[in-house]
Amino acid sequence: MKLQLVAPRQGAVWVRKGFQVFARQPLGFASLFAACLFVFLLLGLVPFVGTIALLVLPPAGSLLFMIASRRAGEGQSAMPGAIVDLVTAGKSRLLPLLKLGLAYAAATFLVFWLAGVLDGGALESFLESLPDAKTTPEAAAARVADPRLQLGLVLRLVFAGALSIPFWHAPALVFWGEQGWAKSLFFSSVALWRNKGAFAVYGLVWMALWMLLLAIVSIGVGVFGPQRFTLVATPLTLVFSTIFYASLWFTFADCFAPSDPVAASEHDDVDPTDSLTKGSS
């Protein structure tokens, strides 16, 4: 596939298209998110093997939403079509995707282990103390004020952000570009670097939207009470998360195009990036 450069303002367009494609099939995307969440919760109940699977599956999960967004943009069903497309992709695509998942699991374990070493295990110790009934509010407050705990949180956020760069486009490059897992990581990193302006805008818009959501939730809790407003806040948060994943396809569709001119023209005909922008500037 051929790398393309996009203007920084395109980052905001990706967010808008995520909302648009979700509006086309809200139940389809919601059911896909619910299915993924159910699988993750189920795996969380399985000791050791389930934990490993949880670390391996995120690249496949993000790819499912990309497939769903592409299908919805073409007027096809997002669900269960996305799952069918992924499962029937063939060994040439699924095997590199599995290798990509294993690489993600190994990298996640490595960076979080490193964060634990650098913060002296403060965050892990704090999390282990939370279920303890003997932990007093004063003791919990003292732990929260611990600079090592704050360092651990910052390190994990920074490491998670850095880890997302090579894995952002990698599942799509494996699936549509038929690239190897290592090559896909390299070109994903190059694409994000070359289009860093657009991704910076994309990240800032999503950050602003999440802060707006947090403000709405805070006001709602103050007006209606935590118990009542939870019934609204929880599904609202899930919808926002679903829309974020629905927007991932557009970041890939703008940054990469088929190298074959014939395939590129066919791609342009069915690309939801185009169909969703008809009549807009």
Residue pairs with C-beta under 8 A, 6 or more apart in sequence:
1 173
1 176
1 177
1 179
1 187
1 256
1 257
1 258
1 259
2 256
2 257
2 258
2 259
2 264
3 187
3 190
3 191
3 194
3 255
3 256
4 254
4 255
4 256
4 257
5 194
5 195
6 195
6 198
6 254
6 255
7 197
7 198
8 197
8 198
8 200
8 201
9 198
9 201
10 198
10 201
10 254
11 197
11 198
11 199
11 200
11 201
11 202
11 203
11 204
11 205
12 201
12 202
12 205
13 250
13 277
14 198
14 202
14 247
14 250
14 251
14 254
15 202
15 205
15 206
15 209
15 247
17 247
17 250
17 272
17 273
17 276
17 277
18 69
18 243
18 244
18 246
18 247
18 248
18 250
19 243
19 247
20 276
21 69
21 72
21 73
21 246
21 247
21 249
21 250
21 272
21 276
22 29
22 239
22 242
22 243
22 246
24 72
24 73
25 72
25 77
25 78
25 79
27 79
28 68
28 72
28 77
28 78
28 79
29 65
29 68
29 72
29 78
29 79
29 242
29 243
29 246
30 238
30 239
30 242
31 79
32 64
32 65
32 68
32 78
32 79
32 82
32 83
32 242
33 238
33 241
33 242
33 245
35 79
35 83
36 61
36 64
39 57
40 54
40 57
42 50
43 50
43 51
43 53
43 54
43 57
44 50
44 51
44 54
46 53
52 105
55 101
55 104
55 105
55 108
55 109
56 98
56 101
56 102
56 104
56 105
57 101
58 101
58 104
58 167
59 97
59 100
59 101
59 104
59 167
59 170
59 171
60 86
60 97
60 101
60 171
61 245
62 171
62 245
62 248
63 86
63 97
63 171
63 172
63 174
63 175
64 82
64 83
64 86
65 82
65 245
65 246
65 248
65 249
66 171
66 172
66 175
66 248
66 249
66 252
67 81
67 82
67 85
67 86
67 175
67 249
68 78
68 79
68 81
68 82
68 246
68 249
69 78
69 246
69 247
69 248
69 249
69 250
69 272
70 249
70 253
70 271
70 272
71 77
71 78
71 81
71 82
71 85
72 78
72 246
72 272
73 249
73 270
73 271
73 272
73 273
73 275
73 276
74 270
74 272
74 275
86 175
89 97
89 175
92 178
93 174
93 175
93 178
96 174
96 179
96 180
96 181
96 184
97 171
97 174
97 175
97 181
99 181
100 167
100 170
100 171
100 174
100 181
100 184
100 185
103 181
103 182
103 185
104 163
104 167
107 163
108 163
111 156
111 159
111 160
111 162
111 163
112 156
112 159
114 155
114 159
115 123
115 152
115 155
115 156
115 159
116 123
116 124
116 152
118 151
118 152
118 155
119 148
119 149
119 151
119 152
119 155
120 148
122 143
122 146
122 148
122 149
122 151
122 152
123 149
123 152
123 153
123 156
125 143
126 143
126 144
126 146
126 149
129 135
129 139
129 140
129 143
130 140
143 149
165 188
165 189
165 192
166 185
166 186
166 188
166 189
167 185
167 188
168 188
168 191
168 192
168 248
168 251
169 184
169 187
169 188
169 191
169 192
169 251
169 252
169 255
169 256
170 181
170 184
170 185
170 188
171 184
172 249
172 252
172 256
173 179
173 183
173 184
173 187
173 188
173 256
174 180
174 181
174 184
176 256
177 184
177 256
179 187
191 255
191 256
192 199
195 255
198 254
199 251
202 251
206 244
209 240
210 240
213 236
213 237
213 240
216 236
217 229
217 233
217 236
217 237
220 229
220 232
220 233
221 229
221 233
223 229
249 272
250 272
250 273
253 271
253 272
253 273
254 273
257 264
257 267
258 264
258 266
258 267
268 274
